[in-house]
Amino acid sequence: MEITTLDMRYSFSSAKVRARMAEIDMTESELVAALERAGEKTSANTVTNWFQGRTLPELPKFLALCAVLDVQPSELLDAEE
């Protein structure tokens, strides 16, 4: 699935991000460093806010997150009911 714009039928799933991070044994600080290496400077505070549902990643950061975690965008989204 190619994502070029946000589709309101889907929502970001921090639980799926955490599950994938656990699968590959990645910490939040390692995620922040990996995002920066991927060209998306992101603070630890920003990642914490994603996980706590306070904010959502912007599209470029979301796509970098998918690349870092080696998943398709659809794997980090929940369908809205």
C-alpha positions in Angstrom: 0.0 0.0 0.0 1.5 3.3 -1.0 0.7 6.2 1.3 1.0 9.7 -0.1 -1.6 11.5 2.0 -3.2 10.7 5.3 -6.3 8.6 5.0 -8.8 9.2 7.8 -10.1 5.6 7.7 -6.9 4.5 9.4 -5.2 5.5 12.6 -1.6 5.3 13.8 -1.1 2.3 16.2 1.6 2.9 18.8 0.9 -0.6 20.1 1.9 -2.0 16.7 5.1 0.1 16.7 5.9 -1.1 20.2 5.3 -4.7 19.2 7.5 -4.4 16.2 10.2 -2.8 18.3 10.0 -5.7 20.7 10.3 -8.2 17.8 13.6 -6.6 16.7 14.8 -5.8 20.2 14.8 -2.0 19.7 14.6 0.6 22.5 13.0 4.0 22.2 16.5 5.7 22.2 17.6 3.3 19.4 14.5 4.2 17.5 15.2 8.0 17.8 18.8 7.4 16.6 17.6 5.2 13.7 15.1 7.9 12.6 17.9 10.5 12.7 20.1 8.3 10.5 17.2 8.0 8.1 17.1 11.7 7.8 14.2 12.5 10.2 15.5 14.3 13.2 13.1 13.3 16.1 13.4 13.9 19.8 12.9 11.3 22.5 10.1 13.5 23.8 8.4 13.3 20.4 8.5 9.5 20.3 7.1 9.4 23.8 4.3 11.6 22.8 3.5 9.3 19.9 3.4 6.3 22.2 1.1 8.2 24.7 -1.3 9.3 22.0 -0.6 13.0 22.5 0.7 13.6 19.0 0.9 11.7 15.7 4.0 11.4 13.5 4.0 13.7 10.5 3.9 11.8 7.2 7.6 11.9 6.4 8.4 10.7 9.9 5.8 8.0 9.7 7.3 6.7 6.4 10.8 6.9 8.0 9.5 4.9 11.0 8.2 2.2 8.6 11.5 2.0 6.9 13.4 1.9 10.2 11.1 -0.9 11.5 11.2 -2.6 8.0 7.4 -2.8 7.8 4.8 -1.6 5.3 2.8 1.5 6.4 -0.4 -0.6 6.7 1.3 -2.7 9.4 1.4 0.3 11.7 -2.2 1.4 11.2 -5.5 0.4 12.6 -8.6 0.6 10.5 -11.2 3.0 11.8 -14.7 1.5 12.4 
